[in-house]
Amino acid sequence: MRRLLANLNEVVGRNVRVIEMVGVMMRIASFSLVSWLGPKTPFLLVWSLNTLDALALSWCSMIKRDLAYILLNVFWIGVGLVGIYRAI
């Protein structure tokens, strides 16, 4: 298990900029859906995307040891989990 995590950290570390860009684009897409669709928004999809991008961005922030972005994105994981729970 430790070896798997070390390998994953290595892969994320080598691709941190790409993963961050994908995460940011996911967040933009999820909140754009809310803006465009209003009450017809598929909120389970929005909160699932938001939580996945927060996980990816948190991981990148931890590798970069950027405390402000770790805190921000871990917060968004919590918000996303609450949103998923409420959407279900």
C-alpha positions in Angstrom: 0.0 0.0 0.0 2.8 2.4 0.9 4.5 1.6 -2.4 1.3 2.3 -4.4 0.9 5.6 -2.6 4.5 6.5 -3.3 4.0 5.6 -7.0 0.8 7.7 -7.2 2.5 10.7 -5.5 5.4 10.4 -8.0 3.0 10.4 -11.0 1.0 13.3 -9.6 4.2 15.2 -8.8 5.4 14.8 -12.4 2.1 15.9 -13.8 1.0 18.4 -11.2 0.4 21.3 -13.6 -1.7 19.2 -16.0 -3.7 17.8 -13.1 -4.2 21.3 -11.6 -5.5 22.6 -15.0 -7.9 19.7 -15.4 -9.2 20.3 -11.8 -9.7 24.0 -12.5 -11.5 23.3 -15.7 -13.7 20.8 -13.9 -14.6 23.4 -11.3 -15.3 26.0 -14.0 -17.5 23.5 -15.9 -19.5 22.5 -12.8 -20.3 26.0 -11.7 -21.0 27.1 -15.3 -23.7 24.4 -15.4 -25.3 26.0 -12.3 -25.2 29.4 -14.0 -26.6 28.2 -17.3 -29.2 25.7 -16.1 -30.4 27.3 -12.9 -33.0 25.2 -11.1 -32.7 22.5 -13.8 -29.1 21.8 -12.9 -28.1 18.2 -12.3 -26.8 18.9 -8.8 -25.5 15.4 -8.1 -23.3 15.8 -11.2 -22.2 19.3 -10.2 -21.3 18.3 -6.6 -19.6 15.1 -7.8 -17.4 17.0 -10.2 -16.7 19.6 -7.6 -15.6 17.0 -5.1 -13.4 15.2 -7.6 -11.7 18.3 -8.6 -11.2 19.3 -5.0 -9.6 15.9 -4.3 -7.2 16.3 -7.3 -6.4 19.9 -6.3 -5.9 19.0 -2.7 -3.5 16.3 -3.6 -1.5 18.6 -5.9 -1.4 21.2 -3.1 -0.1 18.7 -0.6 2.7 17.7 -3.0 3.6 21.3 -3.5 3.2 21.9 0.3 0.9 25.0 -0.3 -1.0 25.3 2.9 -3.5 27.9 1.7 -4.6 25.8 -1.2 -4.6 22.6 0.9 -7.0 24.4 3.3 -9.2 25.8 0.5 -9.5 22.5 -1.4 -10.0 20.3 1.7 -12.8 22.8 2.6 -14.3 22.2 -0.9 -14.2 18.4 -0.4 -16.3 18.9 2.7 -18.7 21.2 0.8 -18.9 18.7 -2.0 -19.7 15.8 0.3 -22.5 17.8 1.8 -23.7 18.8 -1.6 -23.7 15.1 -2.8 -25.6 14.0 0.4 -28.2 16.7 -0.2 -28.5 15.9 -3.9 -29.1 12.3 -3.2 
